[in-house]
Amino acid sequence: MMNTSIATTDSLRTHRRKFAMNRRATFLLAAGGVVSVATQSSRARAESRTTEGDGSMSAATMDESGGLRSAKAKAASQSQNLKTLGSDRQVVTIHHHRNTFEVMTADGRNAVFPDADLRFKIDSSDNGPPAGRPVILPGGMMGDRATVFFASPAEISDLISYRG
């Protein structure tokens, strides 16, 4: 009798293991399908955004709540003259608190970005920002990221303050 119950128990364990593996495999296949569909739809949205009307790329602007919203604009590139940007793009202060950056522009608006979503770059070319007046430009496909351009590396540490 003991041999029969051990064989039955082993058979049940094997069946349970196969069932658990099938559930995992089914879940992974379903998750993979969702990711594939999401990737394809986001790729299609990105393509439609980059070919709007006159062929200019879509970018983002800060709204009253400090968030970013989509708007037609020229892509942030080296060919754009950063000296001519308005007060809505000129950065006055940047505060770092735990894992976020709070950016205040010259027109008094604030935007909050997670650490990974705010980039810092130097543009010392003729098209770069004026010394001491960094500018912020939208970035990312979804308008959730931004880049702050400085005229020199020394300006970065002078402008960013830490709030503990």
N, C-alpha and C positions, 0 to 999 in steps of 0.2 A: 504494500500500500504506500509506503513512503516513496518508492520510486515513481509511482504514478502521480502523486501530488507534486513532486519536484518537477517532473516533466510538464505537468499542467501549468505550474507556476512559471517555468522558463518559457513556455509557449505564450503565456499572457504577457510576460515582460517583453518578449520579442515583438508581439503584436502592438503593445503600447509604444515601444520605441519607434516602430515603423510609422505608427499613426502620428506621433510627435514630429518625426522627420518630415512626413508629408505635409503637416500643418505649417512647419517652418518653410518648406519649399514653396508651398502655395502662397504664403505671406510674402516671401521674397520675390516671387514672380509677379504678384499683384503690385507690390511696391515698385518694382522695376518698371512695370507698365505705366504706373502713374507718373514716375519720374520721366519716362520717355515722352509721354503725352505732354507733361508740363514743359519739358525742354523744347519740344517742337512748337508749342503754342507761344512760349516766350520768345523763341527765335523768330517766329512769324510776326509777333508784335514789334520786336526790335527792327525787323526789316521794314515794316510799314512806317515806323516812326522816322527812320533815317531817310526815307524817300518821300517825305511830305512835300507837296506843292512844288516849290522851287528847288528841291533837292537838298536844302540845308538840313543839317541834323537837328533833332529836337534836343533841347537841354532843359534845365529846370531853373526856376527862380524862387526866391524866398517869399512866402506869403506872410500875412499879419501874425499868424500864430507861431511863426518861426520855423514852420515845416517847409518842405520843398514841393513845388507843384510844376507840372510840365508846362513848357512854353516853347515857341519856336525861337531859336537863337543860334548864333554861330557856335560851332564846336570850339571847345577850349583847345587851342593849338598855339604853336609858336608864331604863326602868322597873325594872330589877333593882337592888336595894340592894347596892352593892359593899362597904359597911361590914360586912355580916354574913357575908362569905365566910370559910371556914376557913383553917387554916394551909397546906393543900394548894394554895391559890390566892394566898397572900400572897408577893410577890416580895421576896427578901432581897438578891440580887446579880444583875447582868447583866454578863457579860463578852463583849466583841466581839473576835473573833480572825479575821483575814483576811475571809472572807465568811460567817461564822456568828456567831450569838448563842448563848451558853450562859446559861440562866436557872435560878437556884436558888431554890426556894421555902422557906418557913419550916419545912416538915416535912422538909427535907433532900434533897429530890428535885431532879434536874437534868433539863432538857430542852434539846436543841440544835435551833436553827432556822436555815435559810439566811436571809440578809439580807432577801430579798423576802417571806419568810413570817411575819415578826414585825412587828406594827404597834404604834405608840405613839399613845395618845390621852389627852386631858385630859378629866376629868369633875369639874368644880368644883361640881356641883350638890349638893343635900342627899343624894342617893343615891350620890355619888361615893365613892372610897376615902378612908380617913382620911389626913391629911397625914403624909407620910413612910412610908407603908405601901402602895405600889402593889400592884395585883392583876393576875393574868393570867387571861384567859378564852379558851377554845377558839374557833376560827373556821374558816371555809372549809367547803366541802361534804364534803370527804374527811377532815376532822379533822387536816389537816396544817399548819394555820396557827393563829396565836394573836394576841391583842391584849393589850398591857399598858396598864392605865389608871393614870394619875397624877392627883394632886389639883391640881398646878400645874406649869407648864412648867419651873420651876427644878429640880424633882426629877429630871427626865430626865437632865440632865448630871451631877448629883450621884451617881446610882446606876450609870450605865453606865461601866465601865472598859475600857480597851483593853489587850489582851495581844498583843504583837508577835511 
